[in-house]
Amino acid sequence: MSQLRNYPLELRPYHFDYLAQMARKYDLPDEGKALRCLINFAIEESGREKEIFEEIRCRDC
């Protein structure tokens, strides 16, 4: 397993709450692991980048 590093990251409270919920639901060690799962999914689904990143889903606009 590669070495983990800390990075500053800004999240809205409901983003963090969602990660915490998923970590509990899927028995993950923490919110960071939940976020890494989402990032790994996006990397593995490179053919769906437009669907993931171009579609506007702004809950804060």
C-alpha beads as a LAMMPS data file, in Angstrom:
LAMMPS data file: protein, C-alpha beads

61 atoms
60 bonds

1 atom types
1 bond types

-500.0 500.0 xlo xhi
-500.0 500.0 ylo yhi
-500.0 500.0 zlo zhi

Masses

1 110.0

Atoms # bond

1 1 1 0.000 0.000 0.000
2 1 1 1.299 3.435 -0.833
3 1 1 2.030 5.988 1.844
4 1 1 -0.811 8.329 2.772
5 1 1 -0.230 12.073 2.986
6 1 1 -2.377 14.813 4.462
7 1 1 -3.692 17.590 2.228
8 1 1 -5.739 20.632 3.153
9 1 1 -9.275 20.230 1.886
10 1 1 -12.337 22.417 2.285
11 1 1 -15.699 20.693 2.586
12 1 1 -19.137 21.934 3.418
13 1 1 -20.625 20.350 6.561
14 1 1 -23.042 18.215 4.539
15 1 1 -20.130 16.886 2.430
16 1 1 -18.320 15.753 5.571
17 1 1 -21.550 14.375 7.030
18 1 1 -22.079 12.288 3.892
19 1 1 -18.544 10.893 4.067
20 1 1 -19.028 10.069 7.755
21 1 1 -22.345 8.359 6.969
22 1 1 -20.766 6.232 4.232
23 1 1 -17.819 5.348 6.469
24 1 1 -20.227 4.065 9.141
25 1 1 -22.550 2.334 6.675
26 1 1 -19.727 0.442 4.950
27 1 1 -17.567 -0.078 8.039
28 1 1 -14.718 2.050 6.711
29 1 1 -12.075 3.281 9.143
30 1 1 -12.794 6.981 8.587
31 1 1 -14.116 9.740 6.320
32 1 1 -10.796 9.909 4.480
33 1 1 -11.201 6.311 3.336
34 1 1 -14.726 7.104 2.082
35 1 1 -13.335 10.005 0.055
36 1 1 -10.530 7.826 -1.324
37 1 1 -13.158 5.271 -2.443
38 1 1 -14.979 7.998 -4.373
39 1 1 -11.766 9.216 -5.984
40 1 1 -10.724 5.667 -6.903
41 1 1 -14.134 5.117 -8.510
42 1 1 -13.714 8.270 -10.613
43 1 1 -10.232 7.128 -11.685
44 1 1 -11.445 3.635 -12.614
45 1 1 -14.413 5.048 -14.517
46 1 1 -12.301 7.335 -16.715
47 1 1 -14.753 6.849 -19.581
48 1 1 -17.395 8.572 -17.456
49 1 1 -15.379 11.703 -16.617
50 1 1 -17.798 13.997 -18.429
51 1 1 -20.731 12.486 -16.542
52 1 1 -18.894 12.832 -13.238
53 1 1 -17.257 16.233 -13.691
54 1 1 -19.106 18.205 -16.350
55 1 1 -22.678 17.703 -15.171
56 1 1 -23.599 20.580 -12.866
57 1 1 -24.817 19.375 -9.487
58 1 1 -24.307 22.505 -7.435
59 1 1 -26.275 22.401 -4.201
60 1 1 -24.726 25.678 -3.047
61 1 1 -25.336 27.989 -6.026

Bonds

1 1 1 2
2 1 2 3
3 1 3 4
4 1 4 5
5 1 5 6
6 1 6 7
7 1 7 8
8 1 8 9
9 1 9 10
10 1 10 11
11 1 11 12
12 1 12 13
13 1 13 14
14 1 14 15
15 1 15 16
16 1 16 17
17 1 17 18
18 1 18 19
19 1 19 20
20 1 20 21
21 1 21 22
22 1 22 23
23 1 23 24
24 1 24 25
25 1 25 26
26 1 26 27
27 1 27 28
28 1 28 29
29 1 29 30
30 1 30 31
31 1 31 32
32 1 32 33
33 1 33 34
34 1 34 35
35 1 35 36
36 1 36 37
37 1 37 38
38 1 38 39
39 1 39 40
40 1 40 41
41 1 41 42
42 1 42 43
43 1 43 44
44 1 44 45
45 1 45 46
46 1 46 47
47 1 47 48
48 1 48 49
49 1 49 50
50 1 50 51
51 1 51 52
52 1 52 53
53 1 53 54
54 1 54 55
55 1 55 56
56 1 56 57
57 1 57 58
58 1 58 59
59 1 59 60
60 1 60 61
